[in-house]
Amino acid sequence: MNALGAAALAFAGVVAGCASPGEPTDRKPPTPQAVTDLAAEQSGNDVVLTFTLPQEGVDGRTLDETPSIEVFRDFEPAATNASQQAPPAKPTLALTIPSGMVDQYSRAGHVRVVDALRASDFEGHPNATAVYMVRTRVSAKRDSQNSNAVTLRLYPAAEPIDDLKADVTPSAVVLNWTPPQMTIAGPVTSIGPYRIYRAEIAPEAAGAAAKTQPTLVKIGETAAPPYSDAGAVFGTTYEYSVRSIVQYPEAAIESGDSNLVTITPKDTFPPAAPQGLVVVLVPAQGATPAHLELSWAISPETDIAGYNVYRSEDAGVQGTRQNTELLIAPAFRDMNVQPGRRYFYSVTAVDRSGNESPASGIVSGGVPAEGQPTP
């Protein structure tokens, strides 16, 4: 080797040596920190688990990938103090969520997992307490430590109501349903009350309602069906659900949602017919010819937009409307009468939704021809 080649080789060795300091030497996947805020709550015949997904390993390194999740569940005999229940030495794996699917269960790092209970869970473990625990991992051989253990006494909830119906009345939306007879584990022993939930759907969100479940808010309770929602407003779209409560000596367990009913109540109910219609002959005065004046009682209903007056020359026919626009006041002056003829009048009320009432009672009147009595 000549001198030039030896120098180049020596320079390359120096450069290679300068690149090595500071490079990580341990490339093993990190072990995630243990979950410490696992919580569990029974909702119907589901147990909802929530916790925060770890972002760092036990060595303080940030996790470069989303860890997979393992959920463990075991049943232990009912304890006097369930909070003192300890996790089993070898917990039973109930559910695995692969790393690529964790996003479907989490939002902003907060995980929500639903464990659906089955009849066998109650039949095989009567009066038992469920013990839940989770682990996470980014490598098959590097599980996190166990999370905090959560114990929960479970009770069979009633089967969800599946025949909820809604009808519109003049004063309320009326909900009706068949009381459930069974829980997931057998016949219902004691049920009630029922909790009523409602969500209001904005018009611009109606098309997206099927994709985004609106938030249901409890609006009342009832010991038995039906339930009247007197707070519903005509023209507003609502979604309703009813949940039943099964009473146990130690707890009251709410069922899952019933079938959801969406309804937009509309005012299709006409007001009552006006009352007290009278017709008075007003004799001619100066340049004003004789005419008939009608008046009637103000409708007691709160959504009246106005009134219509109908006239006929046949007692059995309603005749034609005399006003071109709704009458705001309960009065009408008929200047288009012919002396010597008899007229038959009726009045209707119209509400703000355009519903017209039945006709009032018919009242007759007329202007006498010269030298004749009042017709």
PyMOL commands that set and color helices and strands:
alter all, ss='L'
color gray80, all
select helices_A, chain A and resi 3-19+82-84+99-105+119-123+203-208
alter helices_A, ss='H'
color red, helices_A
select strands_A, chain A and resi 39-43+46-52+68-77+93-97+106-107+110-116+128-137+150-153+165-168+173-176+182-183+186-187+191-201+217-222+227-229+237-247+252-254+261-263+278-282+291-295+304-312+320-321+331-334+342-351+363-366
alter strands_A, ss='S'
color yellow, strands_A
deselect
rebuild
show_as cartoon
